[in-house]
Amino acid sequence: MSSGRRFLILAGAAALLLFLWPGAWVSGAAVRKCPPFHLKTEDGKIINPLTGENADQPYSPRQTCGTCHNYEEITKGFHFQQGWDKIRDNFSLDKPWVLSDGMMGKM
């Protein structure tokens, strides 16, 4: 068997193995995920919808996510800021609950 043919067979086998290998196509960022966590209020209190504890309070991304993630850096990102300049009380006269075009925070 010629060395060129042997190389093609080995390269094909390696490509097939890479294609069939579980998780070979998943990037490192996709594999990492947040562990289970509690939603927290701005005061850092846990929101428990099952018992109703602090369930009437909005969750705080700063308190909830900022424990593990750099909240200050994330909030400076383009997609996080997108649409902030379009929020206004009279955005939709027929739907007063709509304050923007909905692009805020979307990717």
Beta strands, then each sheet from edge to edge (+ up, - down):
end
